[in-house]
């Protein structure tokens, strides 16, 4: 999932650029190694400010910040008992457990 600046006309014929992305969230069930080994360096070099990988198997959240030529300068692993606020929305504190909850059933 990409959280991007709102301007629907900008994305009719192309994906958002890194400058337009607030942060990316990846859900990894069986793709954690690929997401960490391949995507982390690419997104960091591209200038994506923040990249999260939700590891549903281990029930934790990997948080990558400080993008640069080598990937990301800061990596943090949060358990489902912890919470985090995205850099672009510091007042929006999200418990990691909320990402791991099953979706509510619709009536």
C-alpha positions as CSV (number, residue, x, y, z in Angstrom):
1,X,0.0,0.0,0.0
2,X,1.3,3.4,-0.9
3,X,0.2,6.5,1.1
4,X,0.6,9.3,-1.3
5,X,-0.2,13.0,-1.7
6,X,-3.7,13.5,-2.9
7,X,-4.1,14.5,-6.5
8,X,-6.0,11.9,-8.4
9,X,-5.3,13.4,-11.8
10,X,-1.6,12.9,-11.3
11,X,-1.9,9.1,-11.2
12,X,-4.1,8.5,-14.2
13,X,-1.2,7.4,-16.4
14,X,1.7,6.8,-14.0
15,X,2.6,5.6,-10.5
16,X,3.5,8.2,-7.9
17,X,7.2,9.4,-7.7
18,X,9.1,8.9,-4.5
19,X,8.7,12.6,-3.7
20,X,4.9,12.1,-3.8
21,X,4.9,9.0,-1.4
22,X,4.5,9.6,2.3
23,X,5.3,6.0,3.0
24,X,4.9,2.4,1.7
25,X,3.5,-0.5,3.6
26,X,4.2,-4.1,2.4
27,X,2.5,-7.2,3.8
28,X,4.8,-10.2,3.8
29,X,3.4,-13.6,4.4
30,X,5.9,-15.6,2.3
31,X,7.9,-12.7,0.7
32,X,9.8,-11.2,3.6
33,X,13.3,-12.2,2.3
34,X,12.5,-10.7,-1.2
35,X,11.0,-7.5,0.3
36,X,14.0,-7.0,2.6
37,X,16.8,-8.0,0.2
38,X,15.4,-6.5,-3.0
39,X,12.9,-3.7,-2.2
40,X,14.6,-2.1,0.8
41,X,17.7,-1.0,-1.1
42,X,15.7,0.1,-4.2
43,X,13.2,2.2,-2.2
44,X,15.9,3.7,-0.1
45,X,18.0,4.7,-3.1
46,X,14.8,6.1,-4.7
47,X,14.2,8.4,-1.8
48,X,11.1,6.8,-0.4
49,X,11.1,8.4,3.1
50,X,9.6,5.5,5.0
51,X,9.0,1.8,4.2
52,X,7.2,-0.7,6.5
53,X,7.1,-4.4,6.1
54,X,4.4,-6.2,8.1
55,X,5.7,-9.7,8.8
56,X,2.5,-11.7,9.4
57,X,4.4,-14.9,10.2
58,X,6.4,-13.4,13.1
59,X,3.8,-10.8,13.9
60,X,6.1,-7.8,13.8
61,X,6.6,-4.7,11.8
62,X,9.9,-3.7,10.1
63,X,10.3,0.0,9.8
64,X,12.9,1.6,7.5
65,X,13.8,5.3,7.6
66,X,16.6,7.6,6.5
67,X,16.8,6.7,2.8
68,X,20.2,6.9,1.1
69,X,22.4,5.4,-1.6
70,X,23.0,2.2,0.5
71,X,19.2,1.7,1.2
72,X,18.1,2.9,4.6
73,X,20.2,4.2,7.5
74,X,17.7,3.3,10.2
75,X,15.9,0.0,10.7
76,X,13.6,-0.8,13.6
77,X,11.6,-4.0,14.4
78,X,8.4,-3.5,16.4
79,X,6.4,-6.2,18.1
80,X,2.7,-6.4,18.1
81,X,2.6,-4.8,21.6
82,X,4.2,-1.6,20.3
83,X,2.9,1.4,18.3
84,X,4.3,3.7,15.7
85,X,3.6,7.0,14.1
86,X,4.5,7.6,10.5
87,X,7.0,10.4,10.0
88,X,4.6,12.4,7.8
89,X,1.8,12.1,10.3
90,X,3.4,12.1,13.8
91,X,0.0,12.5,15.6
92,X,-1.3,9.3,14.0
93,X,-0.1,6.6,16.4
94,X,-0.9,3.2,15.1
95,X,-0.7,0.0,17.3
96,X,1.1,-2.7,15.3
97,X,-1.6,-5.1,16.5
98,X,-4.1,-3.2,14.4
99,X,-2.3,-4.3,11.2
100,X,-2.5,-8.0,12.4
101,X,-6.2,-8.1,13.3
102,X,-8.5,-10.0,11.0
103,X,-10.8,-7.7,9.0
104,X,-14.2,-7.2,10.4
105,X,-16.9,-9.3,8.9
106,X,-19.5,-7.4,6.9
107,X,-23.2,-8.1,7.5
